[in-house]
């Protein structure tokens, strides 16, 4: 029976699992939706869930994938996933408070105070992050000021780290996830005392830092189930970086184009980047953090191109199943003066539509705008981090043939990833590294199916 690797991608809306061979071939997949609840936070609304709910969803996704997988011994399990959100543990190792969603903005006041107290440029230069409500430290400060349960916390883990610990592994903080907390000094690769003190977090709250793919113990049968018992556990990092590994977009300058509702560009660059370049990137909302691969940084930016396409498709009264026909017509159409934009409030606006404003022309204009947004972001990244290499597309909109063709034209070549679940596959590959069946390397990983 062959040795098997399992990868988990613990995302915001669902948990995805992939079972792979030691060579990285995907054999089976599973998934389960992750439930969140809306809560009142003063005069606003917040989003949170229970850490136990996350673990139950993880087990459901694993069971789904393993039920479809061939026989074989699972020798490694890697866990990648969402960043910024964290689990607070008490002295008994159990969660003491809910898991606040990374996109919850209850910490607006704290983020504003961070700017006043530390300074926007100093914070960006040290952490590689623009100021905002997304990072862990401002939510931790909010809890310090509003939730007494934080007093019982002796340890904080990011979500993927919590899952590894809950399945029987050691407590550790992985560098790419730590890079999204606001507590990690980017250049020094150590916890940064000024932001720890500002957030009211003692250094002992955070576990030792490790590289993705570091072995962190073995899965316990009473926690992970008999099929996974004894598998080497590892944290596989932030979901975007794990997806770059899974899609084989890991050469220097390579770009993962994650074509979801929020379109993310993830560029792999050698470390270090000069501090002025880091600060300039953050001015454009681009983050710089450590990669899941050693010796590499991840330069990450996002556009709303996927959201624009979603709105326009709905406006045209079309579904995803209509894309092949719509794409073919769009590639044969010149939109002329027709323009499609996404307003700040998230609504799509169409201008210049005359008698030639056909559905194909509107769709082509939307695709052109989404591609132009991405080109602008690529230019910002290249000015600070140098030229880009290959562009590898993943995600739902990567199934649009017109989208892929326009990206090929814009970027001098782009390809669609052959990975079914790039994030989960990347986590499985890093599990293979932890289990000793794959080498630790900074060179590009094999493509799916190769």
N, C-alpha and C positions, 0 to 999 in steps of 0.2 A: 504494500500500500504506500502511496506517495506521501511525503511530508507536505503539510498544508500551512499556509499563512492566512491570518484573518486580519482585516483592517476595518476600523470603525471611523466614520465621519459623523461626529455628534453636532449636527447643524441646528439652526434656530427653529426651523419648522419640522424637521424630521431627523431621525438617526438612520444612517445608511451603513450597511455592512457588505463586505466583499470577501469571498474565500478565493485564494489564489494558490497557484503552485509556487515552489521556491524560485522559479524563473520569472514569476510575475504574471502568468496567464490567469485571467479571471475565469473562475469556474462556476461561481454561484453568487447571487446577490439577495439581500433582504433589506427591508426598511420598516419603520414604524413611525407614526406621527408623534411629535412632541407637543404636549398640551401646556398652554400657559393660561394664566388668569389675569383679568384686569382688576386692579384694586384702587381704592381711593387713597390719594396721597395729598393731604391737605385739601387744597381747592382743585388739584389736578388728578390725573389718572396715571397709574403706573402698571407695569407688566412684570409678573414674577411667576415662579413655579417652585415646587419643592425638589430638593436634590434627590429625594427618593423616587420622585416621578421620572427624573432623568435616568436613573439607574434601571427602573422598570422598563422604560422605553428601549434602553440599550439591550437589555436581556431579550426583549421581544424581537428586535432587529437581528440579533445574533441567532436566535432560534429560527427565524425565518430563513436566514442565509444557510445555516448549517443543515436544515431540513432538505435543502435543495442540492447540497454539496455531495460529492462522492465520498466514499470511505477513505480514511487516512488520518494520520495523527496530526493534530494541530500543534505545531511547535512554537509558534509566535503569534502574539496579538498586539497590534499597534492601535493607539487611540489618538486621532486628530479631532479637531472640532472648533467650535466658536471660541473667540477670545473675549477678553475684558470682563465677562461675568465670572464671579468667583463663589466658592463654597466655603463657609466659615465652620470650622470644626471645634468642638469642645474638648476637654481633657480625655474623654472616653473615645475620641475619634468619630463622634457622630455629629451631623450638622446641627447647628444651633439657630439658624435663621433661613428664610427663603433665599432662593437664587433670583437675583434681580436681573432682568434682561439687559443686554448690552445697549439696546436702543432706547431704554427707558430714560426719560429726561428729567426725572425728579431732582437731579443734582445741578440744575441750571445755576442756582445761586452759588453753589460751591465752585463751579467752574469759573464764574465771574470773579470770585474772591481769589482763586488761584492765580488769575492773570494779574490782579492787584498785588498779591503777596510775593509772587516769585518772578513775574515778568514773562511776557509771551516768548520773547526771543531766547531768554536763558532756559526756559522750560523746553523749547523746541531743540535748541542746540544740544542739551544734555540727553533728551529722551528720543529725539527723532519724531516727535508727535506734535501736531498743531493743537492748540487749546480747544477743548470741547467737552461735551458731556459723555463721550463714549468710553473714556478710559477708566480703569478700575479705581484710581485713587480718589476721584471726586465722589463716587458712590460710597466708598468706604468712609469718607468724611461725612457724607450725609447720614450714614448709619450711626456713626459716632455721635452725631448731634440729635438723632431722632429715634433710635432703636436700641433700647437697653440690652437686648440680647447679645449685642456685640461684645459686651463685657465678659461673656463666658468664652469667647473665642480664643484659642491658643494657636491656631494654624489656619491659613488661608490657601486654598488650592484653586487653580483654574479648572474649568469643567473637565477637560481631558485628563488632567492630573488626578482629579477626584475620582473619575471612573477607574483609572488604573489602580488607585489605592483601594477603592471599594471592591475590586475584583481580587484583591489579595496582594497587590504590589506595594512598593515603598513610596513614601511621600517625596516628591521632587518638584522643582519648578523648571520647566523647559524654556530655553532661551527665546524662541519665536513667540511663545505665549507671554513670557515675562516682558517682552518688548512692547506689549499692548497695555501694560498696567499703568505706566507713568512712574513706576518706581525703579526701573532699570536704567542705569547710566549706559548709553549706547556705546561710547568709546571704551570705557573701562570694563564693561561686561560685569558690573557689580551692582548691588542694590544702592540706590542713591539716597543718602540720608536726608537731604532737605525735603524731598517729597514724602518720604516715610514719616518724618516728623510732622509735616503739614497735615497729612491725612490722619494722624493719630495712630499710626501702625508701627509697632515695635519690629525691629529686624527679625526677632525670633518667630514672628508670625509667618514668615516666609521660609520655605524649605530650601535646601541646597539647590543650586542651579546645575542643570545637566543639558547636554546636547540631545536633540531628537535621535531616537535609535539607541539610546543607552539602556541596557538591561536593568529592569527595576523589580526583580523578583519573578515569581511564577504564579499563575492563576490558581486560586484555591478551589477545590471541588465544591465546597459548601457555598461559595460566593459566585463562581463562574459556571458551575455545572460540570458534569463528568466529561463531556466532549472537549472542553477547553482546559481541563485540569492539567497542570504542569506546563502549560504554554508560557514561554518567556513573555513578560509584559514590558511594554515601552510606551512612552508618550511620543506621538508622532508629530506634534506641533500644531500650529495654527492651520485651519482647514485650507486656506489659500495656498500656503507653502507646501502642504502635503499634496494638494492637487497638482502643483507644479511638478513635484516628484512623480506622481502617478501618470501625468501626461507627458513626461519626458521633456519638460521645458526648463531644464536646469543648467544648461551651458551658460557661460558668462554672456550676459546681455540678452539671454532668451526671455521671452515674454509669454506668460499665460494670460490669454484673454478669456476671462470667465464670463460668458454671455448669459447672465441671468437678468432678473428684473433690475437689479443694480449691477451694472457691468463693471467688473474689476479688472485692472491691469496689474499683473504681478511680475515684476522684472527681477531677475537674479543678477546681482553684481558682486564683484570681488570686494572684500572689506580691506581698508576702510574707505569711507567717503569723506572728503574734507568738510569741516564744520560749516563753512559758508554755503556749501552745496546742500547740506542737510537742512539748514535754516531756510534756504530759498525754496526747496521742495515743500516744506511745511507751509510756506506762505500760500501755496496753491492747493493746500489740503491733501498733499501727498505725504505718506508716512514712510519712515525708514526704520527698519528693525532687523533683528537677526533672523536668518533663514533656518529652515529645518535641516539644511546642509551645513556642515562645518566650514568656516572661513568665508561664508557668503552672507551678503545682506539681501533683504527683500525690500524693494521699492514698490510701494503699493498705492495706487490711486483708483478712483472710481468715477464713472459717469452715470447719467440717467438714461443712457441710450436704450436699454432694455425696457425701461418703463415707458419711454416714448413709443416704442414699437407696440407694446401691449395696448396702449391707449388707442393708437391709430388702427390697429387690427380690429378692436372693438368698435371704433367709430365707423369702420367700413362694413360692419356687420359680418365679419369673417371669423373663422375659428382656425386653430393651429392646423387642422386637417386640410385647410384650403391653401396652405403655404406653397406647395409645389406649383400649382397653377398661377397663383399670384406672383410668385418669384419669377417664373418664366416670363410673364408679361412685363414685369417691372424691369428686367434686364434688357428688354427690347424697347423700352420707353425712355424718351428724353423728357424729364419733368419741366424743362424750360424755366419760366420765372416762378414756378410753384415752390413754396417753401413751407416746411413743417418745423415747428419749434415746440419745446416744452417750457411752459411758463414756470415761474418760481413756485406757484401754488400747485404745481403738478398737473395742470390741464394742458392739453395739446392744442396748439393754434395753427391754422392753415391760412396762408396768404398767397396771393397771386394766382388763385385758381380761376381760370376762365372756362371757356367751353371745352378745353382740352383737359380739364381736371378729372380724369378718369380714375377709378380705383387703382389701376396699375401705376399711374403717375403719382398719386398721393403716396402709395406704398414705396415707390422708388425715392421720392423726396424724403420720406421718413428714414429709409435706409441710408441715404446720402448724409443726412444730418447726424445720425448715430455714428457713422463712420468718421465724419468730420470732427465730432466731439472727441473721438478716440485719437485721431491724428493730433489734435491740439494737446491732449494729455501726453502722447508719445513725445512731442516736441519739448514739453516742459521737462519730462524725465531725461531726455537725451541731453539737454543743455546742462544738466547737473551731473548726470551719471554716465555720459558717453553714449555711443551708438547702440542700437538694439540689434539682437540676432534674429533667430527664427521666432515667428509668432504662432502659437499653438492655441486653438480655440476649443473651449469646452462649454457645457451648459446648454440650456434649452434652445436659445436662439442660434447656436452653432448648427442646428439642423436646418436652418434656412439656407438654401443653396445660393440665393442672391446675396445674403449677408456674407457668406464665405467668399464668393467671387469678388465682391466689392472690397473686402479686406485684402484679398490677394493683390488686387490692383493698387490699393493704397500703400501697402507695406512691402511691395516687392516680393510677395509670396507669403502665404499663411496656410496652415493646414489644420484640419479638424482632428482632434485627438481620437485615437481608436479605443481609448479606455472607456468602459461603460460607466464606471464610477471613479473618476480620477482621484478624488480625495481619499476614498476608502482604499483604492489600489495603492496610493502613495503610502498610506498608513501600514498596509500589509508589507510593502517593500522595506520600510523602516523596521518592521517587526522581524523581517528576515535578517536584517543587519544585527539586531539585538540577539537573535537566536544563533548567530554565527554562521548562517548559510548564505549570506550575501555580504560582500565586502563593504567596509565603510569607505566612501569615495566622494569626492566633489565633482567628479566627471558626470556627464549626462547619463541618466539611467536608461535601460532598454525601453523601447516603446512597447506598448501593450501588444501582445501577440507575437513579439519578436523573440 
